Amino acid sequence: MKDASMKPVSQMTPQELAEASAKAMWNDDSASQRLGMSLDHIAPGEATLSMTITDAMSNGHGNCHGGYIFTLADSAFAFACNSYNQLVVAQHCSVTYLLPGRIGDRLTAEAREVSRRGRSGIYDIRITNQDGQHVAEFRGHSRTVKGTHLPVES
């Protein structure tokens, strides 16, 4: 990601704003970082994050615990809906698991904006493995709250 932080927010392109917002969020996102996630793509209303499933993420069946799949999708959701320099939180999320994640799999969560009106947004996140198999589908409903990631000049 380019560093557009020296440019005033009002002069940033939508892509620069998305990149600067993501950088500001990533710097404080110890959960995503400590789970080994990588932020692979960011654009207005879009984000792609990936993560390799480790032994520590396994459940009693020897597969990836669903909570880690949810967490990967939730992180992609967060970066997508926070890409406009507004503070946005999750209001409601749901996940449907289609295939088990396996230890050693590289899972990718691709988030895309479906709707953004007023303070509410809807985002769909598709989680796939390294073979392109569809592992899970996540839908997140967002809510904009007060504040920005980057200082806004008056």
C-alpha positions, 0 to 999 in steps of 0.5 A: 500500500502506498503511504498517502498519509501526508496528503490531506484527506480531502485531496485523497482519491477513494483508493488512497483513502481506503489504503490509508484507512486500512493502514490505520486500522491494521496498526491497531488490529492485534487480533488479525496480526497475531492470527497470522492474517495478511491484508492482500487487497483493499479498495473502497467497499472491498477487502481480501484477507488470508490466513493459514490454518495451524494446529492451534486452530483445530477443533475436536474433529481435527478440522479448523474450528469454525470460530477462526473461519468466522474471525477471518471473514469478520476481519475482511468485513471490518476492513471493507466497511471501514474503507471510507475513513468512517468508524464502522462496527458490526451490527449483525453477522451470520455465517454458513459453513460449506466445507471444513477448513483443514490444518495447513489450508490457506483460507482467503476471505473476499469481502464486497459491499452489497449496499451502503446507505446512510449509516447502514451497510451490507457486505458479503464475504466468501471464504475459499481455500487454496484450491478455490473450494468454497468453504463458507459464506458470511454476511455482515451488516454494518453500522457507522458510528462517530469518528474517523480513522484519519484526521479530517481538516476543518 
